[in-house]
């Protein structure tokens, strides 16, 4: 006698229901956004006077807003440091007045755009609303990202431009959209001259992720060249201005050679070290104008690298460690420019310690996600290459730059939203796997 067995559906686990709620409920997304905004608005209540690099950018923006032009501290035309951020900030100052309040609100708007880009790119790259929300949540509570909002540094504005440019390329449906990508990458190049390194990385991933690679290659090369050409056209007016006012062709700025030398000389440690004898001697050398000094710094740096290849290679691991191991450098700006720092020094330091621990967890998740994604895609019969590789391409960009120049933890700031979205995907994947534990099903014989 045969008995027919009827299986009833498995009851969802509590964790599975919570993950579904997290990924689908509108109130969850609104709550994440509220937290994201509130933390960044709250940090604007801290009074931070611009110092070091931030002071230079702030004063240049004030000069431009007042109609005096892009001048150095002596009142002479300059191209020292890329001018994109001061130019953008000067437009805000000319409309709302030169103040730290205007600066903070502009950065707050930029940070909201970064959050939006993190969410929409997380959806696109990983195909998961839950992963995108988790990435946004991780970025929302990331202390170092919050700490930059009141500062007159390039990081927030630059990251927004970089992510927007990547979004246009990733989601494009026709070549006309590449005009927007070229403009965005051009503006980003005016903020950080090495930005165009990202464009070939971006199109290389696009090339690898689909079939018919050799048939698609000419078209992708053409699209990449369109973006680079339009970016160059965006930068061109500034280049012409430099030639007109300085008498030399300076594509973006006159600090490239100086930055190269600070990372490559006898006393170099792998970190950005501008106060060494070779650098001080060059800066004090008479008879050189700004452009000539930068060219001489470049010559000295390249000559040292050629003469000391073993020492240069020895510095590479140190540069990478300076770039990727520490985090929380926003605290330095508060230490230098916040009047109440000494009174709350223990609080600042505690936040720095918590931030470092949080950062380590993010980086471990970022590394683990690479292998988990490959295993998952192979298990599902998918090609292992896809847009999910873009965060790793973005991480490769400052890595390549620091190998040649120097390592600073500040340089990895634009990568952190990408790391957060990848860590968010891993967290949801692991939790989703845990939620699949099966409860014994009831059976009726």
C-alpha positions in Angstrom: 0.0 0.0 0.0 1.5 3.3 -1.0 1.0 6.4 1.2 0.9 9.7 -0.5 2.9 12.4 1.4 1.8 16.0 1.2 4.4 18.6 2.1 3.4 22.0 3.4 5.4 25.1 2.5 8.3 25.9 4.8 7.5 28.8 7.1 9.8 31.8 6.6 12.3 32.3 9.3 12.2 35.5 11.4 15.5 36.7 9.9 14.1 36.1 6.4 11.1 38.2 7.2 13.3 41.0 8.7 15.5 41.0 5.6 12.5 41.3 3.4 11.2 44.2 5.5 14.6 45.9 5.3 14.7 45.6 1.5 11.1 46.5 0.7 9.6 48.7 3.3 9.6 52.4 2.4 9.9 53.5 6.0 13.3 51.7 6.3 14.7 53.7 3.4 13.3 56.9 4.7 14.8 56.1 8.1 18.3 55.5 6.6 18.1 58.8 4.7 17.0 60.6 7.9 20.0 59.2 9.8 22.3 60.0 6.9 21.2 63.6 6.8 20.9 64.1 10.5 24.5 63.0 11.3 25.9 65.3 8.6 23.8 68.2 9.5 24.8 67.8 13.2 28.5 67.9 12.5 28.0 71.3 10.8 27.3 72.7 14.3 31.0 72.2 15.1 33.0 75.4 14.4 36.1 74.4 12.3 38.4 77.1 10.9 40.0 76.0 7.6 43.7 75.1 8.1 46.6 73.8 5.9 45.2 72.7 2.5 41.7 73.7 3.4 42.8 77.2 4.2 44.4 77.6 0.8 41.3 76.4 -1.0 39.0 78.6 1.1 41.1 81.7 0.5 41.3 81.1 -3.2 37.6 80.7 -3.4 37.1 83.9 -1.5 39.5 85.7 -3.9 37.6 84.4 -6.9 34.2 85.3 -5.4 35.5 88.9 -4.8 36.6 89.1 -8.5 40.4 89.1 -7.8 41.2 86.0 -9.7 43.1 82.8 -8.7 46.0 84.3 -6.9 48.7 83.0 -4.5 49.3 84.4 -1.0 51.5 87.1 -2.5 48.7 88.3 -4.8 50.2 86.8 -8.0 48.4 84.6 -10.6 49.0 81.0 -9.8 48.1 77.5 -10.9 49.3 75.9 -7.7 47.0 73.0 -6.8 44.0 72.2 -9.1 41.5 75.0 -9.1 38.3 73.1 -9.7 37.2 73.1 -6.0 37.9 76.8 -5.3 36.1 77.7 -8.6 33.0 75.8 -7.6 33.1 77.1 -4.0 33.6 80.6 -5.3 30.3 80.3 -7.2 28.6 79.5 -4.0 30.3 82.4 -2.2 29.4 84.9 -4.9 25.7 83.9 -4.5 25.4 83.4 -0.7 28.4 85.2 0.7 31.8 84.0 1.8 31.2 82.0 5.0 31.8 78.7 6.7 28.0 78.2 6.7 27.8 78.4 2.9 30.7 76.0 2.7 29.1 73.5 5.1 25.8 73.6 3.3 27.4 73.1 -0.1 29.3 70.1 1.2 26.1 68.8 2.8 24.4 69.0 -0.6 27.4 67.2 -2.1 27.3 64.5 0.6 23.6 63.9 -0.1 24.4 63.4 -3.8 27.1 60.9 -2.7 24.5 59.0 -0.7 22.1 59.0 -3.7 24.8 57.7 -6.0 25.7 55.0 -3.5 22.1 53.8 -3.4 21.4 53.8 -7.2 24.8 52.4 -8.1 24.4 49.7 -5.4 21.1 48.7 -7.1 22.7 48.7 -10.5 26.0 46.9 -9.7 24.6 44.3 -7.4 21.0 44.0 -8.5 19.7 44.1 -5.0 17.6 46.7 -3.2 18.6 45.2 0.1 22.3 45.4 -0.7 21.9 49.0 -1.9 20.2 50.0 1.3 22.8 48.3 3.4 25.6 50.1 1.6 23.8 53.4 2.2 23.4 52.6 5.9 27.1 51.8 6.3 28.0 55.0 4.6 25.5 56.9 6.8 27.2 56.0 10.0 30.8 56.0 8.7 32.5 58.6 11.0 35.2 59.8 8.7 32.7 60.5 5.8 30.7 62.5 8.3 33.7 64.4 9.6 34.6 65.9 6.2 31.3 67.7 5.7 32.3 71.0 7.4 35.8 71.0 5.9 37.0 73.2 3.0 38.7 70.2 1.4 38.1 68.7 -2.0 37.0 65.2 -1.0 33.2 65.6 -0.7 32.8 67.6 -4.0 35.2 65.4 -5.9 33.6 62.2 -4.8 30.2 63.4 -5.9 31.6 64.3 -9.3 33.4 61.0 -9.7 30.4 58.9 -8.8 28.1 60.9 -11.0 30.5 60.4 -14.0 30.6 56.7 -13.3 26.8 56.5 -13.1 26.4 58.1 -16.5 28.8 55.6 -18.1 27.3 52.6 -16.4 23.7 53.5 -17.2 24.1 55.0 -20.7 21.8 53.9 -23.4 23.3 56.1 -26.2 26.5 58.0 -27.0 24.9 61.4 -26.5 24.9 60.7 -22.7 28.7 60.5 -22.9 28.7 64.3 -23.3 27.5 64.5 -19.6 30.2 61.9 -18.6 32.9 63.9 -20.3 31.8 67.1 -18.6 31.7 65.5 -15.2 35.1 63.8 -15.6 36.5 67.1 -16.9 35.2 69.0 -13.8 36.6 66.2 -11.6 40.0 66.5 -13.4 40.0 70.2 -12.5 39.7 69.0 -8.9 42.2 66.1 -9.0 44.4 66.0 -12.1 44.8 62.3 -12.1 41.1 61.6 -12.5 41.3 60.5 -16.2 43.0 57.3 -15.0 39.5 56.2 -14.1 38.1 56.4 -17.6 40.1 53.5 -19.1 39.4 51.4 -16.0 35.7 52.1 -16.4 35.6 51.1 -20.0 37.9 48.1 -19.5 35.3 46.6 -17.1 32.5 47.3 -19.5 34.5 45.5 -22.2 35.2 42.5 -20.0 31.7 42.0 -18.7 30.0 41.0 -21.9 30.5 38.7 -24.9 31.6 39.6 -28.4 34.5 41.4 -26.8 36.5 41.9 -30.0 33.5 43.0 -32.0 32.6 45.5 -29.2 36.2 46.8 -28.7 36.3 49.5 -31.4 33.0 51.0 -30.2 34.1 51.0 -26.6 37.4 52.6 -27.5 35.6 55.3 -29.4 33.3 55.9 -26.5 36.2 56.1 -24.1 38.0 58.6 -26.4 34.9 60.7 -26.6 34.8 60.9 -22.8 38.5 61.8 -22.6 38.2 64.4 -25.4 35.2 66.1 -23.8 36.9 66.1 -20.5 40.0 67.7 -22.1 37.8 70.3 -23.7 36.2 71.1 -20.3 39.7 71.6 -18.8 41.0 73.6 -21.9 39.8 77.1 -20.8 41.8 76.7 -17.6 44.8 75.6 -19.5 44.6 78.6 -21.8 44.2 80.9 -18.7 47.4 79.4 -17.3 49.3 80.1 -20.5 48.0 83.6 -20.7 48.7 84.5 -17.1 51.8 82.4 -16.3 53.5 82.4 -19.8 53.7 78.6 -19.8 51.5 75.7 -20.8 50.2 74.2 -17.6 47.4 71.7 -18.3 45.9 71.7 -14.8 48.2 72.7 -12.0 51.8 73.3 -11.0 52.0 70.9 -8.0 52.5 67.6 -9.9 56.3 67.7 -9.8 56.3 68.9 -6.2 54.0 66.1 -5.1 56.2 63.6 -7.1 59.3 64.8 -5.3 57.8 64.7 -1.8 57.2 60.9 -2.3 60.5 60.1 -4.0 63.8 61.3 -2.4 66.4 60.1 0.0 64.4 60.8 3.2 61.1 59.6 1.8 59.0 57.4 4.1 56.1 56.5 1.8 54.0 59.2 3.4 53.5 62.8 2.1 56.6 64.5 3.6 56.9 68.1 2.3 59.2 69.3 5.1 62.3 67.4 4.1 65.6 69.2 3.2 65.4 68.4 -0.5 61.9 69.9 -0.8 62.7 72.9 1.4 65.9 73.6 -0.6 64.0 73.6 -3.9 61.2 75.8 -2.6 63.7 78.3 -1.4 65.8 78.3 -4.5 65.9 81.8 -6.1 65.5 82.6 -9.7 62.8 80.0 -10.4 59.2 80.9 -11.1 56.3 78.6 -10.1 56.3 76.6 -13.3 60.0 76.2 -13.4 60.1 75.1 -9.8 57.5 72.5 -10.5 59.4 71.2 -13.5 62.6 71.0 -11.5 60.8 69.1 -8.8 59.5 66.7 -11.4 63.0 66.3 -12.8 64.5 65.6 -9.4 61.8 63.1 -8.5 62.2 61.2 -11.8 66.0 61.3 -11.6 65.9 59.9 -8.0 63.5 57.1 -9.1 65.8 56.2 -12.0 68.9 56.3 -9.9 67.4 54.3 -7.0 65.1 51.7 -8.4 65.6 49.4 -5.4 64.8 52.2 -2.9 61.8 53.2 -5.0 60.5 49.6 -5.0 61.2 49.4 -1.2 58.9 52.5 -0.7 56.0 51.0 -2.6 54.7 48.8 0.2 55.1 51.7 2.6 53.1 54.0 0.3 50.3 51.4 0.0 50.2 51.0 3.8 50.0 54.8 4.2 47.2 54.8 1.8 45.1 51.9 3.0 45.8 51.0 6.6 45.0 54.2 8.6 41.7 56.1 8.5 39.9 58.9 10.3 42.3 61.6 9.2 39.4 64.2 9.3 40.2 64.5 13.0 43.4 66.4 12.1 41.4 69.3 10.7 39.4 69.5 14.0 42.6 69.3 16.0 44.1 72.2 14.0 40.9 74.3 13.5 38.3 73.5 16.1 38.5 75.9 19.1 36.9 73.3 21.4 39.1 70.4 20.4 41.2 70.4 23.6 38.1 70.4 25.7 36.7 67.4 23.9 39.9 65.7 22.9 39.0 62.4 24.5 35.7 62.4 22.6 37.4 63.1 19.3 40.0 60.4 20.0 37.3 57.9 21.0 35.4 58.6 17.7 38.7 58.1 15.9 39.3 54.7 17.5 35.7 53.6 16.7 36.1 54.8 13.2 39.3 52.8 12.7 37.6 49.6 13.9 34.6 50.3 11.6 37.0 51.0 8.7 38.9 47.7 9.3 35.6 45.8 9.2 34.6 47.5 5.9 38.0 46.7 4.3 37.8 43.0 5.4 34.3 42.8 4.0 35.4 44.5 0.7 38.2 41.9 0.3 36.0 38.9 1.2 33.2 40.1 -1.1 35.5 39.7 -4.1 35.9 36.0 -3.6 32.3 35.4 -2.5 31.0 37.1 -5.6 33.2 35.1 -7.9 32.1 31.8 -6.2 28.4 32.8 -6.3 28.5 33.8 -10.0 30.2 30.6 -11.0 27.8 28.5 -9.0 24.9 30.3 -10.8 26.5 29.8 -14.2 27.3 33.5 -14.7 30.4 35.1 -16.1 32.4 36.2 -13.1 33.1 39.6 -14.7 30.5 42.3 -14.4 29.8 45.8 -13.2 30.3 44.6 -9.7 34.0 44.9 -10.4 33.7 48.7 -10.6 34.4 49.3 -6.9 37.6 47.4 -7.2 38.6 49.4 -10.3 37.9 52.6 -8.4 40.1 51.3 -5.5 42.8 50.5 -8.0 42.9 54.1 -9.2 44.4 55.8 -6.1 46.5 52.7 -5.5 48.3 53.2 -8.9 48.6 56.9 -8.2 50.2 56.5 -4.8 52.8 54.0 -6.1 54.3 56.8 -8.1 53.7 59.7 -5.8 53.0 59.1 -2.1 50.5 57.5 0.2 47.9 59.4 2.2 44.8 58.0 3.8 42.9 61.0 2.6 43.4 59.7 -1.0 41.1 56.7 -0.4 38.1 58.9 0.7 36.5 58.8 -2.8 36.6 55.0 -2.7 34.8 54.5 0.5 31.2 54.8 -0.8 32.1 52.0 -3.3 33.5 49.9 -0.4 30.4 50.5 1.6 28.0 49.4 -1.2 30.2 46.2 -1.7 30.3 45.5 2.1 26.5 46.0 2.1 26.1 43.4 -0.6 28.2 40.9 1.4 26.3 41.6 4.6 22.9 41.0 2.9 24.3 37.9 1.2 25.6 36.3 4.4 22.4 37.2 6.3 20.3 35.8 3.5 22.2 32.6 3.6 21.7 32.4 7.3 18.0 33.0 6.9 17.7 29.9 4.6 18.1 27.5 7.5 15.2 25.1 7.1 12.5 24.5 9.7 11.3 20.9 9.6 8.2 20.9 7.3 5.0 19.3 8.5 4.0 16.3 6.4 0.6 14.6 6.1 0.5 10.9 5.2 
